[in-house]
Amino acid sequence: MSKKVVIIGAGPSGVLLAHYLLRRDNQYQVTIYERRSDPRLMSFPNARTFPISLNDRGTDALYQIPNVEAAVKRVSLEMYGTVFHQAGKTRVTTRKRPLVTLDRTNLVILLLELLQAYDNNRLNFYFNHLCTQVNLEAKTATIQPLTAGESHTVPYDLLIGADGSHSIVRAAFLTHDLFEFEQKYVLNDYKSIFLAHPQSHPEIKLEAGKIHSWRTNDGTFIVLLHQYDGTMGGVILFPRQHNQVAQLASCEDVLQYFQQHFPEVGQMMTEAEAEAFLKRPITRVLTTSCSHYHYSDSVLLIGDAIHAVSPAIGQGCNAALEDVAMLNSLLNETGDDLKIALEQFTLRRKKDAHALTELSNYSFPSSTRLFIEFILREQLGKLLHRLLPQQCPPSLSQLVFETTVPYAEILKIYQPWINKVKRATERQRNQPIN
Ligand SMILES: Cc1cc2nc3c(=O)[nH]c(=O)nc-3n(C[C@H](O)[C@H](O)[C@H](O)COP(=O)(O)OP(=O)(O)OC[C@H]3O[C@@H](n4cnc5c(N)ncnc54)[C@H](O)[C@@H]3O)c2cc1C
């Protein structure tokens, strides 16, 4: 008889996992509960979305599912480097392996659309349904419909917590003695930015095929990506303390702020976008870390629920998709023995998930002085690796973005640098909040 799997969260990891499970010979009956509306039926929800870039870690997991690669290619672009803009000057770094960039919501939409290929009797979706509680012993989840209907409990054989950094499934683990959990807010908050076609401003040169980044001395920075439809999308990240972005109170304030501090972005920003920017909520970013990811043979946490990291490192989604591929390999290895597969998932994933959190928190310093040191180290690292590939490892960013070297190995190589940034960050964190 097939096992009843309940997935909480239709983000990239939850929906990709549904694909993997449905391909396993009728063994699983999958039901997904998602608190938000079905993104396929909504006008493009700018306020809640942002572009993400994926490297081989994420695309290897995605492209094992038939037709996903072609669908991703239709809504993504390849990026071969980054242009850093500062005071009218630019500095370019290039990469050999391109990053695939696309909007998070578009990734979810294409994965949802491709789920139609499977037998309807083995798959159910419930959007606008919030999971409010999990009873680990009874193996039930409480589901609250958000539009109409009563709260009810659903039984499961396997529950997947793919419900992001504020995971409610993970919260149920907290009732168990041996579960340890740590969360931290990163020092930067963010808001999404969406800009019209840059072609309408020929005076602004934003090379295609490159990620564009601007940074001010107070640690505020913008990352903008060309989108497949000709627009540009990205985020502005800014320090929570002393930040000007939170103080912007009118459309004029917004335009003036960008024109003064990020002139290229300011020129491309329309009044409508300034208005929309003002209304968009400021989002705080949580990083999470847990002692284990499974409960017995019946619950598993994946993705941001176990290793939410700062967007600055561009790895959260890559790692979330990697989790799914790893679980699939473990099911193959163990002949779908959930007890062993879930235990092994914790054992094998923990080192890398913890290392990813460290790398995300401390690879890229926020102080200007250390950031310059980071750039110099990167340049030197790349040069030495090119000249002496056997003796010198690739630079930190090359290892993270251009290889699938496990995060734990990268951390081992760059531990002294991470320690240095950690000390500086802790000093900054301990400054009094105004
Ligand atoms: C600004 C920004 C830029 C980023 N850029 C990159 C990048 O370039 N590269 C990269 O790899 N990663 C990037 N990330 C990280 C990436 O977006 C996440 O790591 C990824 O989305 C995690 O996927 P997930 O499926 O685990 O969780 P999520 O995407 O968080 O999805 C969780 C889903 O669960 C639903 N949910 C939550 N609670 C409940 C509940 N109680 N009941 C029902 N449903 C629930 C949510 O609505 C959501 O749809 C970025 C993140 C941000 C914020």
The ligand as an ORCA input file, in Angstrom:
! r2SCAN-3c Opt
* xyz 0 1
  C      16.167     38.333     -1.303
  C      16.556     36.897     -1.403
  C      17.407     36.478     -2.402
  C      17.791     35.149     -2.490
  N      18.649     34.758     -3.474
  C      19.012     33.464     -3.566
  C      19.899     33.035     -4.599
  O      20.367     33.835     -5.409
  N      20.237     31.720     -4.664
  C      19.748     30.796     -3.768
  O      20.093     29.618     -3.866
  N      18.908     31.185     -2.769
  C      18.525     32.478     -2.658
  N      17.657     32.867     -1.672
  C      17.156     31.852     -0.702
  C      15.982     31.056     -1.272
  O      14.946     31.900     -1.671
  C      15.473     30.094     -0.228
  O      16.551     29.413      0.336
  C      14.518     29.073     -0.847
  O      13.364     29.721     -1.310
  C      14.181     27.990      0.162
  O      13.212     27.153     -0.371
  P      12.257     26.333      0.609
  O      11.337     25.580     -0.301
  O      13.038     25.561      1.586
  O      11.474     27.430      1.468
  P      10.588     28.674      1.028
  O      10.961     29.171     -0.312
  O      10.630     29.610      2.171
  O       9.119     28.064      0.920
  C       8.390     27.673      2.074
  C       6.921     27.649      1.700
  O       6.184     27.173      2.832
  C       5.015     27.958      2.988
  N       4.665     27.884      4.410
  C       5.357     28.387      5.456
  N       4.734     28.087      6.610
  C       3.631     27.377      6.285
  C       2.592     26.797      7.052
  N       2.581     26.862      8.398
  N       1.578     26.159      6.403
  C       1.588     26.068      5.034
  N       2.553     26.612      4.255
  C       3.570     27.253      4.873
  C       5.457     29.361      2.559
  O       4.352     30.154      2.188
  C       6.378     29.047      1.377
  O       5.695     29.006      0.148
  C      17.276     34.196     -1.554
  C      16.410     34.626     -0.553
  C      16.063     35.955     -0.463
  C      15.131     36.388      0.631
*
